[in-house]
Amino acid sequence: MSEIRPPLRHADFSFSARQGNELVLGGLPLSRLAARIGQTPFYAYERAALDRRIQELRAALPGEVALHYAIKANPMPALVDHLARQLDGFDLASGGELAVALDSGMAPEHISFAGPGKTRTELEQAVAAGVLLNVESLREVRLLADISQARGWTARVAVRINPDFELKSSGMKMGGGAKPFGVDAEQVPDLLREIARQGLAFEGFHLYAGSQNLRADAIVEAQQKSFELCLRLAEAAPSPVRTFNLGGGFGIPYFPGEQRLALEPIGENLAALAGRCAREQPEARLELELGRYLVGEAGIYVCRILDRKISRGQVFLVTDGGLHHHLAASGNFGQVIRKNYPVAIGTKMGSAEREIASVVGPLCTPLDLLAERMELAAAEPGDLVVVFQSGAYGRTASPADFLSHPHVREVLV
């Protein structure tokens, strides 16, 4: 048996170990993992990679800052259960995610619920569970007051703020300007007075200015502005502030040329903010809400080549997976100009025979594209294709029932 070699480097991305020509994940060669699962396509998430990322964050960031996981990035129950034992809290955005979070064993007092369109049923579920609700409108405050009065359970609330600034260079802007998320900063004092009038238990503030950012300076600036805004609004709070959730925005590299996020300046800035918080709001704790950054690099998507076709000189590798399982890799999850995710032939990782090929799925649409004219190991039917950086916004962010093909599996290894 070939020895397991150290992680590979390819196009600026760190890949897992390999054994001979095969990728190894969770100690298993890829073909054996596929046989254990019993089907392709599948997503596989590696416990060791999740643990390493958390350890890196703990080492770089001050201990006074709580680390929360945003479940929307990947709500797979086994993965959430694994993270529950290592993180300080969860942030969620639906009643379905609430059930996953509670089943994980995370204490309700460390779970918060955000989202601009919470139903009355979801609000009632959250109040019954005892989780913190990040309110985003006057309607929610009044519904919670009604639920609290009818049921005799006092709702715990924080105010989600739509700040008057954006996270520069973010992949998706979630705050600043006109947004459906949160309460405009200038309207927050009035909402705080209504929270007090309705007798709800106010606990703090939540901001989320943007996502998928690789610039430490932009994240530092957004955190500083978020903290200053929270301090100003705390003057109108009906009770001492207990939590300042500064959001996340930490990005991971997907494409050649992208640089990894530098944690050191972020850690230094958060240490300074934590010191100020201890002096100026001694009952409050700073929180970070991270999703993609915690899980994105710990997962791969695997599909099997069904056919090898050559059309007018171009090689097409037709697989049993595609955009219905991994919309982001196809380019249809927010890319303005389509770029290839890091892709490899997972059963020929050490092969010297290379070719330019496109990896496509089985769907009858030209959008079903996992890699376009990419240099890959020469592959044949039966080989396994791997899409890296696939631990976040994969299965649950994809149109699984499009054209009624079989669903994808998920495993934690």
DOZA-899460 format. One line per field, with one value per residue (C-alpha): residue in one letter; x, y, z; residue number from 1. Coordinates in Angstrom, 2 decimals, decimal comma. Each point is the difference from the previous one (the first is absolute). Layout:
BEGIN
resn c(a;...)
u c(X;...)
v c(Y;...)
w c(Z;...)
resi c(NUM;...)
//
This chain:
BEGIN
resn c(m;s;e;i;r;p;p;l;r;h;a;d;f;s;f;s;a;r;q;g;n;e;l;v;l;g;g;l;p;l;s;r;l;a;a;r;i;g;q;t;p;f;y;a;y;e;r;a;a;l;d;r;r;i;q;e;l;r;a;a;l;p;g;e;v;a;l;h;y;a;i;k;a;n;p;m;p;a;l;v;d;h;l;a;r;q;l;d;g;f;d;l;a;s;g;g;e;l;a;v;a;l;d;s;g;m;a;p;e;h;i;s;f;a;g;p;g;k;t;r;t;e;l;e;q;a;v;a;a;g;v;l;l;n;v;e;s;l;r;e;v;r;l;l;a;d;i;s;q;a;r;g;w;t;a;r;v;a;v;r;i;n;p;d;f;e;l;k;s;s;g;m;k;m;g;g;g;a;k;p;f;g;v;d;a;e;q;v;p;d;l;l;r;e;i;a;r;q;g;l;a;f;e;g;f;h;l;y;a;g;s;q;n;l;r;a;d;a;i;v;e;a;q;q;k;s;f;e;l;c;l;r;l;a;e;a;a;p;s;p;v;r;t;f;n;l;g;g;g;f;g;i;p;y;f;p;g;e;q;r;l;a;l;e;p;i;g;e;n;l;a;a;l;a;g;r;c;a;r;e;q;p;e;a;r;l;e;l;e;l;g;r;y;l;v;g;e;a;g;i;y;v;c;r;i;l;d;r;k;i;s;r;g;q;v;f;l;v;t;d;g;g;l;h;h;h;l;a;a;s;g;n;f;g;q;v;i;r;k;n;y;p;v;a;i;g;t;k;m;g;s;a;e;r;e;i;a;s;v;v;g;p;l;c;t;p;l;d;l;l;a;e;r;m;e;l;a;a;a;e;p;g;d;l;v;v;v;f;q;s;g;a;y;g;r;t;a;s;p;a;d;f;l;s;h;p;h;v;r;e;v;l;v)
u c(0,00;1,34;0,81;-2,28;1,70;-0,37;-2,66;0,20;0,21;-1,86;-0,95;0,55;-2,34;0,98;-1,38;-0,24;2,55;0,25;0,78;1,60;-2,15;-3,05;-1,16;-0,34;-2,68;-0,52;2,65;-1,81;1,05;-2,70;-1,14;-0,37;-1,95;-2,32;-0,51;-0,76;-2,61;-1,48;-0,64;1,26;-0,43;0,70;1,33;2,63;1,04;3,16;-0,09;3,74;-0,25;-2,84;2,02;3,09;-1,97;-1,47;3,43;1,44;-2,74;0,37;3,74;-0,36;-2,97;-0,36;-1,70;-2,49;-1,65;-2,63;0,06;-3,39;-0,85;-2,53;-1,87;-1,24;3,50;-0,51;-2,81;0,97;-1,00;3,15;2,20;-2,01;0,21;3,79;0,31;-2,32;2,68;2,66;-1,67;-1,69;-3,32;-2,10;-1,77;-2,91;-2,56;-3,02;-2,14;1,65;3,45;-1,34;-0,88;3,49;1,64;-2,08;0,58;3,77;0,00;1,06;-1,56;-2,94;1,49;2,88;-2,22;-1,26;-2,59;0,15;-1,85;-2,27;-3,06;-0,55;-3,49;-2,11;0,50;3,77;-0,07;-2,10;2,35;2,99;-1,60;-1,02;3,56;1,49;2,32;0,95;-2,02;1,70;-3,03;-0,07;-3,21;-2,70;-2,32;2,26;0,14;-3,79;-0,44;2,49;-1,81;-3,25;1,58;1,68;-3,25;-2,08;2,46;1,60;3,50;2,13;1,70;3,75;0,85;2,87;-0,33;1,50;1,36;0,21;3,08;0,71;3,13;0,91;2,75;2,40;1,00;-2,53;-1,39;-3,54;-1,00;-2,45;-0,09;0,18;-2,37;-3,53;-0,15;-2,70;2,20;-0,17;-1,17;1,56;2,40;-1,87;-3,24;1,51;-0,59;-3,75;-0,05;1,87;-2,68;-2,68;1,90;0,04;-3,69;-0,94;1,98;2,35;3,42;2,50;3,53;2,01;0,73;0,78;1,64;0,98;1,53;1,10;1,46;2,90;2,68;3,71;1,26;0,91;0,06;-3,60;-1,17;1,89;-1,61;-3,48;0,47;1,20;-2,95;-2,42;1,31;-0,19;-3,57;-0,97;1,48;-2,00;-3,23;0,62;-0,70;-3,66;-0,15;-2,67;2,42;3,73;1,33;1,10;0,99;1,59;-0,19;2,36;-0,90;2,65;0,96;3,16;0,63;1,85;1,91;-1,78;1,87;3,65;1,69;-2,21;1,93;-1,04;-1,46;2,61;-1,32;2,71;-1,21;-3,58;1,04;1,92;-2,97;-2,44;2,29;-0,12;-3,80;-0,41;2,04;-2,22;-3,10;1,15;0,47;-3,01;-2,59;1,23;-3,02;0,33;1,91;1,18;-1,12;1,06;-2,41;1,97;-1,37;1,94;3,33;-0,56;-1,20;0,68;3,47;-0,86;-2,26;0,22;-2,61;0,58;-1,63;0,81;0,85;-2,63;1,24;2,92;-0,98;1,97;-1,93;1,87;3,26;-1,22;-0,04;-3,16;-0,07;-3,66;-0,72;-2,91;0,12;-0,44;-1,71;-3,01;2,36;2,65;-1,47;2,91;2,60;-2,05;0,27;-3,70;0,26;1,14;2,99;-0,17;2,55;0,19;3,28;1,05;0,00;3,09;-0,74;2,08;-0,32;0,03;1,06;2,92;1,53;3,58;-0,47;2,44;-2,30;-1,92;-2,62;-2,36;-3,54;-3,41;-1,91;-3,75;-2,98;-2,91;-2,56;-1,35;1,24;3,30;0,07;0,83;3,74;2,41;3,27;0,51;3,08;2,10;3,32;-0,68;1,49;-1,10;-3,12;-2,31;-3,48;0,08;2,47;-1,12;-0,10;0,57;-1,11;1,87;-1,07;-3,45;-0,80;-2,30;-3,07;-0,04;-2,87;-2,52;0,82;-0,68;-3,15;-0,02;-3,20;0,88;-0,67;-0,80;3,41;1,00;0,91;3,55;1,27;2,00;2,49;2,26;3,30)
v c(0,00;3,45;2,35;2,91;3,13;3,51;2,44;1,02;3,54;0,87;3,43;1,53;-2,46;-2,55;-3,42;-2,98;-2,82;-2,64;-3,67;-0,97;1,76;0,34;2,86;-0,98;1,52;-0,98;-2,69;-1,72;-0,10;1,59;-3,16;-1,83;2,90;-0,06;-3,76;0,51;2,64;-2,19;2,68;3,02;2,95;0,89;2,73;-0,97;2,23;-0,70;0,25;0,61;2,97;1,49;-0,42;1,62;3,06;0,48;-0,42;2,62;2,45;-0,62;0,61;3,22;1,64;1,18;-2,41;2,68;-0,21;-2,73;-2,09;-0,84;-2,13;1,27;-3,21;1,19;-0,67;-3,73;-1,41;-3,70;-1,35;-2,07;2,98;2,34;-2,54;-0,14;3,79;0,27;-1,58;2,54;3,37;2,55;0,32;-0,34;2,54;-1,16;1,31;-2,33;-2,32;-2,95;1,17;0,57;-3,70;-1,00;2,35;-1,22;-3,66;0,64;0,63;3,65;1,86;2,19;3,04;-0,18;-0,18;3,04;0,21;2,63;0,48;2,66;-2,20;-2,00;-1,47;0,13;-3,75;0,38;2,83;-2,10;-2,97;2,19;1,57;-3,45;-1,25;2,99;1,12;3,61;1,64;2,63;2,15;1,71;2,03;1,56;-2,82;-2,58;1,94;0,16;-3,66;-0,99;2,16;-1,73;-3,45;0,84;1,28;-2,92;-2,69;1,54;-0,39;3,13;0,28;0,63;2,52;1,81;2,56;-0,76;3,29;1,02;2,22;3,15;-1,59;-3,09;-2,59;1,07;-2,64;-2,52;-2,68;0,79;3,19;-0,61;3,46;3,67;1,90;-1,28;-3,66;-2,47;-1,13;1,53;3,39;3,17;1,36;3,31;-1,88;-2,18;2,40;0,05;-3,80;-0,27;2,12;-2,31;-3,06;1,55;0,96;-3,56;-1,52;-2,13;-1,02;2,06;-1,45;1,62;0,81;-1,96;1,28;-1,81;2,37;-2,46;-3,38;-1,77;2,61;-0,75;3,43;0,18;3,82;0,12;-2,38;1,98;3,23;-1,53;-1,42;3,35;1,82;-2,67;0,25;3,80;-0,15;-2,51;2,22;2,99;-1,94;-1,56;3,43;-0,53;-3,62;-0,81;-2,26;-0,75;-1,46;-3,63;-0,83;1,84;-2,38;1,57;-2,47;-1,73;0,58;-2,15;-1,40;-3,00;-0,10;-1,72;1,11;0,22;3,18;0,47;0,36;-1,55;2,30;1,23;-0,63;1,83;3,59;-1,08;-1,59;3,12;2,22;-2,25;-0,04;3,80;0,01;-2,62;2,21;2,99;-2,12;-1,14;3,63;1,63;-2,82;-2,39;-2,31;-0,51;-2,60;0,26;-2,76;-1,01;-1,81;-2,13;-2,44;-0,56;0,66;-2,84;-2,70;1,01;-1,50;-3,15;-1,44;-1,52;-0,92;-3,27;-1,29;-2,83;0,30;-1,78;0,85;1,59;1,89;2,00;2,66;1,87;-0,52;0,88;-2,65;-0,28;-2,16;-0,76;-0,78;-1,08;3,29;3,64;3,28;-1,69;-1,03;2,74;3,18;2,15;-1,99;0,40;3,79;0,56;1,02;3,58;0,00;2,93;-1,64;-3,77;-1,38;-3,57;-1,25;-2,10;-3,36;-3,17;-3,62;-1,50;-3,45;1,30;2,63;-0,94;-0,54;1,74;-0,42;3,27;1,44;2,93;-1,18;1,24;-1,81;0,02;-1,59;-2,11;2,82;1,22;3,56;1,67;1,49;-3,45;0,64;-0,83;0,84;1,81;-0,69;-0,79;-1,82;-3,36;-3,48;-2,00;-1,83;-2,80;-1,25;-1,27;2,61;2,27;3,78;2,11;3,60;1,56;2,94;-1,61;-0,09;3,05;0,91;-3,31;-2,48;2,26;2,97;-2,00;-0,87;-3,68;-0,91;1,68;-2,59;-2,61;-1,65;-1,92;1,99;0,35;-1,63;1,65;-1,57;1,20;-1,90)
w c(0,00;-0,88;2,82;0,75;-1,28;1,45;-1,24;-3,64;-1,31;-3,18;-1,27;3,46;1,76;2,66;-0,78;2,32;0,07;-2,72;-0,06;-3,29;-2,58;2,24;2,14;3,67;2,21;3,62;-0,42;-2,87;-3,68;-2,12;-1,81;3,30;1,48;-3,04;0,46;3,69;-0,80;-2,71;-2,60;-1,82;0,03;3,61;2,25;2,57;2,89;1,99;3,80;0,20;-2,37;2,04;3,18;-1,53;-1,08;3,47;1,59;-2,39;0,95;3,72;-0,28;-2,02;1,72;3,61;2,36;1,04;-3,44;-0,37;-3,18;-1,48;-3,02;-2,57;-0,75;-3,40;-1,40;0,52;2,16;-0,28;3,45;0,59;-0,87;2,25;2,83;-0,41;0,12;3,01;2,18;-0,99;-0,57;2,25;-1,80;-3,14;-2,18;-2,13;-2,45;-0,05;2,09;-1,73;1,05;3,51;0,23;-1,16;2,50;2,94;-0,91;0,05;3,73;-0,26;2,94;-1,11;1,73;-2,51;-3,10;-1,91;-2,78;-2,80;-3,27;-1,49;-0,52;3,18;0,23;3,15;0,37;-0,18;2,53;2,35;-0,41;0,79;3,08;1,25;-0,49;1,81;-2,79;-0,73;-2,78;-2,15;-0,80;-3,39;0,07;2,13;-1,12;1,63;3,26;0,17;-0,92;2,70;2,53;-0,89;0,26;3,30;1,49;-1,28;1,05;3,05;-1,45;-0,21;-3,38;-0,05;-2,71;-1,64;-2,78;-3,37;-1,31;-3,63;0,31;-1,98;-1,50;-2,06;0,28;-2,74;-2,58;1,31;-2,27;1,12;1,80;2,87;1,54;-0,92;-2,26;-0,51;1,08;1,01;2,89;3,45;1,20;-1,40;2,59;0,29;0,84;2,72;2,97;-0,72;-0,23;3,30;1,66;-1,39;1,27;3,48;-0,21;-0,97;2,87;-2,13;1,35;-1,96;-0,17;-2,79;-3,60;-3,14;-3,20;-3,17;-2,52;-2,69;-0,89;-1,77;0,61;-0,38;1,11;3,66;-0,07;-1,26;2,72;2,66;-1,18;-0,01;3,51;1,33;-1,55;1,23;3,54;0,02;-1,32;2,69;2,70;-1,23;-0,17;3,41;1,48;-0,94;1,20;2,61;1,92;0,06;-3,23;0,29;-3,59;-2,92;-2,98;-2,56;-2,76;-2,07;-3,60;0,14;-3,49;-1,40;-3,32;-2,87;-3,09;-1,13;1,15;3,06;3,26;3,29;2,62;2,50;3,51;1,97;-0,60;0,65;3,29;1,07;-0,78;1,84;3,05;0,05;-0,40;2,72;2,33;-0,73;0,42;3,44;1,05;-1,65;-0,02;2,70;-0,19;-3,77;-1,99;-3,59;-2,37;-3,51;-2,30;-2,48;-2,55;-3,20;1,74;2,46;-2,39;-3,62;-0,34;1,94;-2,69;-3,47;-2,59;-1,86;-3,17;-2,40;-3,69;-2,10;-3,47;-1,80;-3,11;-2,53;-1,88;-2,70;1,80;3,51;2,76;2,10;3,13;0,67;3,67;2,17;1,95;-0,83;0,75;1,62;2,81;-0,14;-1,43;1,20;-1,95;-3,17;0,37;0,67;3,66;-0,33;-2,35;-2,40;-2,29;0,25;1,41;0,65;3,56;0,79;-1,65;-0,32;-1,09;3,47;-1,15;-2,07;2,27;-0,85;-3,72;-2,32;-3,01;-0,27;-2,32;-0,37;0,74;1,06;2,75;-0,55;1,69;-1,28;-0,25;-3,32;0,38;-0,96;3,51;1,44;0,08;2,83;-1,77;-3,31;-2,14;3,05;0,15;1,64;0,13;-3,06;1,19;-1,04;0,96;3,57;1,25;2,82;-0,39;3,13;0,48;2,92;2,24;0,15;3,70;-0,07;-2,05;-1,83;0,22;1,72;-2,28;-3,18;-2,00;0,96;-1,86;-3,28;-2,75;2,70;0,24;3,16;3,08;1,30;3,21;2,79;2,42;2,81;0,14)
resi c(1;2;3;4;5;6;7;8;9;10;11;12;13;14;15;16;17;18;19;20;21;22;23;24;25;26;27;28;29;30;31;32;33;34;35;36;37;38;39;40;41;42;43;44;45;46;47;48;49;50;51;52;53;54;55;56;57;58;59;60;61;62;63;64;65;66;67;68;69;70;71;72;73;74;75;76;77;78;79;80;81;82;83;84;85;86;87;88;89;90;91;92;93;94;95;96;97;98;99;100;101;102;103;104;105;106;107;108;109;110;111;112;113;114;115;116;117;118;119;120;121;122;123;124;125;126;127;128;129;130;131;132;133;134;135;136;137;138;139;140;141;142;143;144;145;146;147;148;149;150;151;152;153;154;155;156;157;158;159;160;161;162;163;164;165;166;167;168;169;170;171;172;173;174;175;176;177;178;179;180;181;182;183;184;185;186;187;188;189;190;191;192;193;194;195;196;197;198;199;200;201;202;203;204;205;206;207;208;209;210;211;212;213;214;215;216;217;218;219;220;221;222;223;224;225;226;227;228;229;230;231;232;233;234;235;236;237;238;239;240;241;242;243;244;245;246;247;248;249;250;251;252;253;254;255;256;257;258;259;260;261;262;263;264;265;266;267;268;269;270;271;272;273;274;275;276;277;278;279;280;281;282;283;284;285;286;287;288;289;290;291;292;293;294;295;296;297;298;299;300;301;302;303;304;305;306;307;308;309;310;311;312;313;314;315;316;317;318;319;320;321;322;323;324;325;326;327;328;329;330;331;332;333;334;335;336;337;338;339;340;341;342;343;344;345;346;347;348;349;350;351;352;353;354;355;356;357;358;359;360;361;362;363;364;365;366;367;368;369;370;371;372;373;374;375;376;377;378;379;380;381;382;383;384;385;386;387;388;389;390;391;392;393;394;395;396;397;398;399;400;401;402;403;404;405;406;407;408;409;410;411;412;413)
//
